[in-house]
């Protein structure tokens, strides 16, 4: 999709994380049946090039993921799914990158981006907000965005491909983006793009005070500040994207539509939905032993730890739901699936995902 075509789509544009194979399948089906454009936003932890690692989603490498999407596009040939790299950048690959120095972390980020370009991704999110354990300034972030943008553009041009870009950081703190710094950031990037003849990014990440913890939205949507960010974006020809928009109520969603948020991302919620659907299906089939084992495996993974507020006030059951999607690709979980009618299981799960996707996209 061309940059201007994306800008003219009905707003808000919805981004969904590829939390599982079922989730990816559902996105393509929904896109075609409802004639909706969906952004499929894959983080480096979820999907990663074989040159570096592989993702936790279906154990897919970038290359395998791309091949699977190509096959889906033949099935759902009238779908319109924009394949995006979410949170690419240095130290974004997960814990195995934490001890890398800046040079190596930037090198890995570019290896990952170049693989995305080769794999026919449509959009790259350039996010150098992580500092390898050190605080980094706005000026440093701007310089690293410029470096990544210039190098990705040079590589994509060499390959004869036009890429879309998203820039901006994600501090999952429930804070808001300061409008003054936001405009400084945008102006600097815009001047750079014009002077260096590189593509102007289509999306800029703006913090709205949304915040995900456990299985709920605990942030308070900051309408006055968000309106200022939207005005700045429109003034300079960018679209503002909100991250962490999971677990919204109908009222919270209506507020975003009312003030004209251009785009927003939802991801962890769809992992929890699938975990819940798996448990419900097992329970209805009288497979209580499979429920017990699933909860045990998920809890033991400890992948819930980054999402909780206070471990003293959350049940093991809730921890297991939060972490469930991280174990879908494990051998232990696959052994549980094999004890079920997998075709009916996946149909049940996809129907549940489809309904929630319709809530956000309709």
PLY file of the C-alpha trace (Angstrom):
ply
format ascii 1.0
element vertex 362
property float x
property float y
property float z
element edge 361
property int vertex1
property int vertex2
end_header
0.00 0.00 0.00
1.23 3.49 -0.85
1.79 6.05 1.90
-1.03 8.33 0.78
-3.46 5.43 0.42
-2.92 4.53 4.07
-3.53 8.13 5.09
-6.92 8.18 3.35
-8.30 5.07 5.07
-11.25 5.47 7.49
-10.04 6.19 11.01
-9.11 4.77 13.38
-6.94 2.18 11.66
-6.65 -0.95 13.79
-3.40 -2.78 14.50
-3.54 -6.32 15.95
-0.60 -8.38 17.19
-0.05 -11.88 15.73
-0.55 -13.58 19.08
-0.98 -17.04 17.53
-1.57 -18.85 14.25
-5.32 -18.73 14.98
-5.10 -14.98 15.49
-3.31 -14.46 12.17
-5.84 -16.66 10.35
-8.72 -14.71 11.89
-7.27 -11.35 10.88
-7.13 -12.34 7.21
-10.61 -13.84 7.27
-12.06 -10.78 8.99
-10.30 -8.35 6.66
-11.84 -10.00 3.62
-15.32 -10.65 4.98
-15.71 -7.15 6.43
-13.67 -5.31 3.77
-11.45 -3.82 6.47
-7.79 -2.88 6.38
-5.97 -4.34 9.39
-2.40 -3.70 10.47
-0.70 -6.97 11.50
1.92 -5.77 13.99
4.68 -8.27 14.79
7.27 -7.47 17.45
10.78 -8.92 17.28
9.99 -11.11 20.26
7.04 -12.59 18.41
8.62 -12.98 14.97
12.38 -12.77 14.27
14.68 -13.51 11.37
16.46 -16.86 11.29
19.71 -14.87 11.04
19.28 -13.92 14.69
16.70 -16.04 16.50
13.06 -17.02 16.04
9.84 -15.77 17.62
7.65 -17.27 20.31
4.57 -17.11 18.03
4.33 -20.54 16.40
8.15 -20.66 16.56
8.08 -18.65 13.34
11.09 -16.96 11.83
10.47 -13.86 9.75
10.98 -15.93 6.64
8.53 -18.67 7.70
6.00 -16.08 8.81
6.17 -14.34 5.44
5.69 -17.63 3.58
2.64 -18.45 5.72
1.12 -15.02 5.04
1.67 -15.48 1.31
-0.31 -18.72 1.50
-3.10 -16.98 3.45
-3.28 -14.22 0.86
-4.10 -16.82 -1.77
-6.96 -18.13 0.37
-8.23 -14.68 1.36
-7.33 -12.98 -1.90
-9.51 -9.92 -1.28
-8.16 -9.25 2.22
-6.17 -6.10 2.93
-3.70 -6.83 5.72
-0.73 -4.48 6.12
2.22 -6.50 7.48
4.15 -4.42 9.99
7.21 -4.73 12.15
6.25 -3.45 15.58
9.02 -2.19 17.88
11.99 -2.96 15.73
15.21 -1.39 16.94
18.22 -1.97 19.20
17.69 -4.27 22.21
14.12 -5.02 21.09
14.78 -8.71 20.42
14.33 -9.86 24.00
16.46 -10.81 27.00
19.15 -12.44 24.88
20.10 -8.95 23.58
20.22 -7.16 26.92
24.00 -7.34 27.36
24.90 -6.27 23.82
26.76 -3.00 23.29
25.24 -0.25 21.15
27.15 -1.18 18.00
26.01 -4.82 18.10
22.45 -3.93 19.13
22.11 -1.53 16.19
23.65 -4.12 13.88
21.08 -6.71 14.99
18.25 -4.20 14.54
19.32 -3.62 10.94
19.71 -7.35 10.26
16.13 -7.77 11.47
14.83 -4.83 9.42
16.61 -5.97 6.26
15.05 -9.42 6.68
11.64 -7.72 7.00
12.22 -5.86 3.76
13.30 -9.05 2.01
10.21 -10.80 3.40
7.87 -8.19 1.89
6.78 -6.48 5.09
4.91 -3.27 4.33
5.74 -1.07 7.32
8.63 -0.82 9.79
8.34 0.70 13.26
11.65 2.35 14.13
11.81 2.33 17.92
15.23 3.03 19.48
13.75 3.81 22.90
15.65 1.06 24.71
19.11 1.97 25.90
20.69 -1.30 26.91
20.03 -0.56 30.55
20.93 3.14 30.30
18.70 6.21 30.15
18.71 7.85 26.74
17.75 11.40 25.79
15.27 12.62 23.22
18.21 13.86 21.13
19.77 10.39 21.13
16.47 8.79 20.13
16.10 11.26 17.25
19.61 10.55 15.97
19.08 6.80 16.10
15.73 7.08 14.31
17.48 9.04 11.56
20.22 6.42 11.25
17.75 3.54 11.07
15.48 5.38 8.64
18.32 6.28 6.30
19.82 2.79 6.28
16.47 1.02 5.87
15.58 3.35 3.00
18.93 2.72 1.31
18.47 -1.04 1.61
14.85 -1.05 0.43
15.72 1.21 -2.52
18.50 -1.18 -3.50
15.92 -3.99 -3.43
13.44 -1.96 -5.45
10.88 -1.80 -2.62
8.89 1.10 -1.15
8.50 0.89 2.61
6.15 2.65 5.01
7.52 3.77 8.38
6.32 4.37 11.91
8.50 6.16 14.42
8.26 6.87 18.12
8.85 5.25 21.44
6.69 3.27 23.81
7.20 3.85 27.49
4.64 1.57 29.09
4.17 3.83 32.09
0.73 5.32 31.63
2.28 8.73 30.94
1.43 11.13 28.15
3.63 12.55 25.43
4.63 16.15 26.04
3.31 18.19 23.07
6.36 20.48 22.98
8.84 17.60 22.73
6.48 15.80 20.36
6.57 18.69 17.90
10.34 19.07 18.21
10.65 15.39 17.35
8.33 15.64 14.36
9.92 18.79 12.96
13.43 17.37 13.25
12.44 14.14 11.50
10.52 16.04 8.80
13.50 18.31 8.08
15.76 15.27 7.91
13.46 13.48 5.48
13.22 16.52 3.22
16.96 17.20 3.23
18.02 13.58 2.75
15.24 12.60 0.33
14.04 9.71 2.48
10.37 8.76 2.97
8.37 10.67 5.51
7.02 8.27 8.15
3.27 7.77 8.07
2.73 7.01 11.79
4.07 8.73 14.90
3.51 7.02 18.28
1.78 9.29 20.77
1.24 8.34 24.40
-2.33 8.96 25.54
-2.00 7.69 29.13
-3.28 4.25 28.19
-1.73 1.50 30.28
-2.18 -2.28 30.33
-1.72 -4.22 33.51
-2.90 -7.75 34.18
-6.04 -8.17 32.07
-7.43 -4.68 32.07
-6.90 -1.15 30.86
-5.91 0.88 33.91
-4.89 4.05 32.08
-7.05 7.16 31.96
-7.36 8.36 28.37
-6.08 11.94 28.35
-8.42 13.69 25.93
-7.00 17.26 26.09
-3.41 16.15 25.56
-4.33 13.64 22.86
-6.18 16.38 20.95
-3.00 18.48 21.03
-0.94 15.59 19.68
-3.47 14.99 16.91
-3.40 18.68 15.95
0.41 18.63 15.77
0.35 15.50 13.61
-2.22 16.94 11.25
-0.27 20.21 11.04
2.82 18.34 9.82
1.09 15.63 7.80
1.56 12.62 10.08
-0.89 10.11 11.56
-0.78 9.54 15.32
-0.92 5.98 16.58
-1.80 4.98 20.13
-0.21 1.84 21.57
-1.52 -0.24 24.51
-5.19 0.18 23.61
-6.16 -3.30 24.88
-9.16 -4.12 27.06
-11.19 -1.08 26.07
-14.86 -0.77 26.93
-17.35 0.41 24.32
-17.26 3.83 25.98
-13.47 4.03 25.98
-13.38 3.03 22.32
-16.03 5.62 21.45
-13.91 8.37 23.01
-11.03 7.56 20.67
-13.32 7.59 17.65
-15.00 10.80 18.78
-11.80 12.86 18.98
-10.32 11.30 15.84
-7.44 9.08 16.94
-5.84 7.99 13.68
-4.75 4.46 14.65
-4.26 2.21 17.67
-2.68 -1.12 18.54
-4.15 -4.07 20.45
-2.15 -7.22 21.17
-1.97 -8.98 24.57
-5.75 -9.01 24.94
-6.07 -11.36 21.98
-3.66 -13.80 23.62
-5.80 -13.83 26.75
-8.95 -14.31 24.66
-7.47 -17.39 23.01
-6.30 -18.84 26.33
-9.77 -18.35 27.78
-11.38 -19.93 24.71
-9.07 -22.94 24.97
-10.05 -23.45 28.62
-13.75 -23.03 27.85
-13.57 -25.56 25.01
-11.79 -28.11 27.19
-14.26 -27.58 30.01
-17.25 -28.09 27.71
-15.70 -31.34 26.47
-15.15 -32.59 30.00
-11.34 -32.34 29.66
-10.68 -30.88 33.07
-7.27 -32.57 33.24
-6.18 -30.60 30.16
-7.29 -27.34 31.77
-5.31 -28.16 34.89
-2.19 -29.00 32.89
-2.48 -25.89 30.69
-2.72 -23.65 33.74
0.28 -25.35 35.34
2.48 -24.99 32.25
1.50 -21.38 31.72
2.04 -20.42 35.36
5.45 -22.11 35.43
6.60 -20.08 32.41
6.57 -16.90 34.53
5.85 -14.91 31.38
3.14 -13.10 33.32
5.61 -11.20 35.49
5.91 -8.06 33.32
2.15 -7.50 33.31
1.16 -7.72 36.96
0.65 -4.89 39.46
1.29 -6.72 42.71
1.85 -10.46 42.95
0.13 -10.53 46.34
-3.19 -9.58 44.80
-3.46 -11.73 41.70
-4.48 -15.37 41.50
-2.45 -18.11 39.86
-5.37 -18.61 37.48
-5.13 -15.04 36.23
-1.35 -15.30 35.90
-1.85 -18.37 33.73
-4.32 -16.59 31.47
-1.94 -13.66 31.04
0.97 -15.93 30.09
-1.01 -18.45 28.05
-0.14 -17.22 24.56
3.59 -17.45 25.29
3.34 -21.24 25.54
1.11 -21.98 22.53
4.12 -23.08 20.46
5.67 -25.30 23.14
5.80 -29.08 22.91
3.83 -29.38 26.15
0.92 -27.34 24.82
0.90 -29.15 21.49
0.56 -32.43 23.37
-2.56 -31.04 25.07
-4.04 -29.98 21.73
-3.50 -33.45 20.29
-5.93 -34.85 22.85
-8.74 -32.71 21.39
-10.59 -32.39 18.12
-8.23 -29.66 16.88
-10.39 -28.65 13.94
-13.36 -27.90 16.19
-11.08 -26.33 18.80
-9.58 -23.90 16.29
-13.00 -23.07 14.84
-14.23 -22.23 18.34
-11.17 -20.11 19.10
-11.28 -18.21 15.81
-14.97 -17.41 16.30
-14.16 -15.91 19.72
-11.27 -13.88 18.30
-13.40 -12.77 15.35
-16.10 -11.36 17.61
-13.65 -9.23 19.59
-11.90 -8.10 16.43
-15.29 -6.94 15.17
-15.74 -4.91 18.34
-12.56 -2.94 17.66
-12.83 -2.69 13.88
-16.52 -2.03 13.27
0 1
1 2
2 3
3 4
4 5
5 6
6 7
7 8
8 9
9 10
10 11
11 12
12 13
13 14
14 15
15 16
16 17
17 18
18 19
19 20
20 21
21 22
22 23
23 24
24 25
25 26
26 27
27 28
28 29
29 30
30 31
31 32
32 33
33 34
34 35
35 36
36 37
37 38
38 39
39 40
40 41
41 42
42 43
43 44
44 45
45 46
46 47
47 48
48 49
49 50
50 51
51 52
52 53
53 54
54 55
55 56
56 57
57 58
58 59
59 60
60 61
61 62
62 63
63 64
64 65
65 66
66 67
67 68
68 69
69 70
70 71
71 72
72 73
73 74
74 75
75 76
76 77
77 78
78 79
79 80
80 81
81 82
82 83
83 84
84 85
85 86
86 87
87 88
88 89
89 90
90 91
91 92
92 93
93 94
94 95
95 96
96 97
97 98
98 99
99 100
100 101
101 102
102 103
103 104
104 105
105 106
106 107
107 108
108 109
109 110
110 111
111 112
112 113
113 114
114 115
115 116
116 117
117 118
118 119
119 120
120 121
121 122
122 123
123 124
124 125
125 126
126 127
127 128
128 129
129 130
130 131
131 132
132 133
133 134
134 135
135 136
136 137
137 138
138 139
139 140
140 141
141 142
142 143
143 144
144 145
145 146
146 147
147 148
148 149
149 150
150 151
151 152
152 153
153 154
154 155
155 156
156 157
157 158
158 159
159 160
160 161
161 162
162 163
163 164
164 165
165 166
166 167
167 168
168 169
169 170
170 171
171 172
172 173
173 174
174 175
175 176
176 177
177 178
178 179
179 180
180 181
181 182
182 183
183 184
184 185
185 186
186 187
187 188
188 189
189 190
190 191
191 192
192 193
193 194
194 195
195 196
196 197
197 198
198 199
199 200
200 201
201 202
202 203
203 204
204 205
205 206
206 207
207 208
208 209
209 210
210 211
211 212
212 213
213 214
214 215
215 216
216 217
217 218
218 219
219 220
220 221
221 222
222 223
223 224
224 225
225 226
226 227
227 228
228 229
229 230
230 231
231 232
232 233
233 234
234 235
235 236
236 237
237 238
238 239
239 240
240 241
241 242
242 243
243 244
244 245
245 246
246 247
247 248
248 249
249 250
250 251
251 252
252 253
253 254
254 255
255 256
256 257
257 258
258 259
259 260
260 261
261 262
262 263
263 264
264 265
265 266
266 267
267 268
268 269
269 270
270 271
271 272
272 273
273 274
274 275
275 276
276 277
277 278
278 279
279 280
280 281
281 282
282 283
283 284
284 285
285 286
286 287
287 288
288 289
289 290
290 291
291 292
292 293
293 294
294 295
295 296
296 297
297 298
298 299
299 300
300 301
301 302
302 303
303 304
304 305
305 306
306 307
307 308
308 309
309 310
310 311
311 312
312 313
313 314
314 315
315 316
316 317
317 318
318 319
319 320
320 321
321 322
322 323
323 324
324 325
325 326
326 327
327 328
328 329
329 330
330 331
331 332
332 333
333 334
334 335
335 336
336 337
337 338
338 339
339 340
340 341
341 342
342 343
343 344
344 345
345 346
346 347
347 348
348 349
349 350
350 351
351 352
352 353
353 354
354 355
355 356
356 357
357 358
358 359
359 360
360 361
